[in-house]
Amino acid sequence: MPLVAYPDAALTIWQGKDALQFIDGLSTNKMVDMMKGQLVQTVFTSSQAKIIDFVTVFHMGEVLAVQCHQSKLQNLLNHVLPRILGQDVTITDVTERNQFAVEYEVKNEHVGTFISVNNVTYGRTESNLNIVIASKENTLQHSGTIAEFDAWRIENLVPWNNHEITIKNHPLAAGLSKFVHPAKGCYIGQEILARMVSRGRQGKNLVRCKNSEVDDKLITTRGEIYSLGIVRAIQ
């Protein structure tokens, strides 16, 4: 089970009685039924339905720990803070206190939950993938490289931040459709995504493709023979 550094990860703490409802109202997945010990991944989208950030929400009980990304954090805060208004929500950046990694080729039976052992939290985001968050005092023993992780992502069609998951793409094109809840109420960008789904016209798809069979400019994660790319969908 290789463990690879996750250098662009960030961590924010969302507090207040309205925090969960607030995230639910601004992102693509259903959040309001979350319980302590669960995690849910969701996408904050712009009015054009483009990705602002793809986040993992850990329900810690009194607070929500939201793993986001340093490269997108300011845009995320600019998006959410003005919308708090009179709601009981506060957001604190605690990235500097923590370190982050990804553990893959794991075998998770309880996807959507997390465990904490010796100040290290393992978020079971997929049946074969964990997000690992640890305090700076801990030592994480990395056992793989980003290149190896990218090769594994290509093989398993796993989109990733700053590759497929960018402001240029909407969640459906970036391979995040399972995090767009089909019965979700109104959120920013929802009308555009719902229209794409209802008409069967999402524009582009994330695919695993042979390098020789796709234009270089469409490749988002390059491998030796196969790559990930976002290409025009065949309607």
Residue pairs with C-beta under 8 A, 6 or more apart in sequence:
1 103
1 104
1 105
1 106
1 143
2 103
2 104
2 105
2 143
2 144
2 148
2 149
2 152
3 101
3 102
3 103
3 132
3 140
3 141
3 142
3 143
3 144
4 101
4 102
4 103
4 104
4 142
4 143
4 144
4 145
4 146
4 148
4 149
5 100
5 101
5 140
5 142
5 146
6 100
6 101
6 102
6 131
6 132
7 100
8 69
8 70
8 71
8 161
8 162
9 67
9 68
9 69
9 70
9 95
9 100
9 131
9 133
10 67
10 68
10 69
10 70
10 73
10 93
10 95
11 65
11 66
11 67
11 68
11 93
11 94
11 95
11 97
11 98
11 100
11 133
12 65
12 66
12 68
12 73
12 91
12 92
12 93
12 94
12 95
13 63
13 64
13 65
13 66
13 91
13 92
13 94
14 22
14 23
14 63
14 64
14 65
14 66
14 89
14 90
14 91
15 62
15 63
15 64
15 89
15 90
15 91
15 92
16 22
16 87
16 88
16 89
16 90
17 88
18 87
18 88
18 89
19 63
19 64
19 88
19 89
20 31
20 32
20 34
20 59
20 64
21 31
21 32
21 87
22 80
22 83
22 84
22 87
22 89
23 31
23 42
23 57
23 64
23 66
24 30
24 31
24 32
24 187
25 185
25 186
25 187
26 44
26 79
26 80
26 83
26 187
26 188
27 42
27 43
27 44
27 45
27 55
27 187
28 42
28 43
28 44
28 45
28 171
28 176
28 179
28 180
28 181
28 184
28 187
28 189
28 190
28 193
29 40
29 41
29 42
29 43
29 179
29 180
29 181
29 184
30 40
30 181
30 183
30 184
31 40
31 42
31 57
34 40
34 57
34 59
35 59
36 59
36 60
36 61
37 59
37 113
37 114
38 59
38 112
38 113
38 114
39 56
39 57
39 58
39 59
39 112
39 113
39 114
39 123
39 124
39 125
40 56
40 57
40 59
40 112
41 54
41 55
41 56
41 57
41 125
41 179
42 54
42 55
42 57
42 179
43 51
43 52
43 53
43 54
43 55
43 171
43 176
43 179
43 180
44 51
44 52
44 53
44 55
44 76
44 79
44 80
44 188
45 51
45 52
45 170
45 171
45 187
45 188
45 189
45 190
45 193
46 52
46 79
46 167
46 188
46 189
47 188
47 189
48 170
48 189
48 192
49 170
49 171
49 189
49 190
49 192
49 193
49 196
50 167
50 168
50 169
50 170
50 189
51 165
51 166
51 167
51 169
51 170
51 171
51 174
51 176
52 72
52 75
52 76
52 79
52 167
53 68
53 69
53 72
53 73
53 75
53 76
54 69
54 161
54 165
54 171
54 174
54 176
54 179
55 66
55 67
55 68
55 76
56 66
56 67
56 123
56 125
56 131
57 64
57 65
57 66
57 67
58 64
58 65
58 66
58 67
58 114
58 121
58 123
65 133
67 100
67 123
67 131
67 133
68 76
69 161
69 162
70 95
71 161
71 162
72 161
72 167
73 93
73 95
75 167
77 91
80 91
81 91
96 136
97 135
97 136
98 133
98 134
98 135
98 136
99 133
99 134
99 135
99 136
99 138
99 140
100 131
100 132
100 133
100 134
101 131
101 132
101 134
101 140
101 142
102 129
102 130
102 131
102 132
102 149
103 122
103 129
103 130
103 132
104 128
104 129
104 130
104 144
104 149
104 152
105 128
105 152
106 128
106 129
106 130
107 127
107 128
108 124
108 126
108 127
108 128
108 129
108 130
109 127
110 124
111 124
111 125
111 126
111 127
112 124
113 124
114 121
114 122
114 123
114 124
115 121
115 122
115 124
116 122
118 138
119 134
119 135
119 137
119 138
120 132
120 133
120 134
120 135
120 138
120 140
121 132
121 133
121 134
122 130
122 131
122 132
123 130
123 131
123 132
123 133
124 130
125 131
126 158
128 156
129 158
132 140
134 140
150 160
150 163
150 221
150 223
151 223
151 224
152 158
153 159
153 160
153 221
153 228
154 208
154 221
154 223
154 226
154 227
154 228
155 208
155 226
157 175
157 206
157 207
157 208
157 228
158 175
159 165
159 174
159 175
159 176
159 206
159 220
159 228
160 221
163 220
163 221
163 228
164 174
164 175
164 206
164 220
164 221
164 228
164 230
165 174
165 176
166 174
169 204
169 230
170 189
170 192
170 193
170 196
170 202
170 203
171 177
171 179
171 180
171 193
172 180
172 193
172 196
172 197
172 202
172 203
173 202
173 203
173 204
173 205
173 206
173 230
174 206
174 230
175 206
180 193
180 197
182 197
184 190
196 202
196 203
200 235
201 233
201 235
202 233
203 232
203 233
204 230
204 231
204 232
204 233
205 230
205 231
205 233
206 220
206 228
206 229
206 230
207 228
207 229
207 230
207 231
208 226
208 227
208 228
209 219
209 226
209 227
209 228
209 229
209 231
210 225
210 226
211 219
211 222
211 223
211 225
211 226
211 227
214 227
214 229
214 231
218 229
218 230
218 231
219 227
219 228
219 229
220 227
220 228
220 229
220 230
221 227
221 228
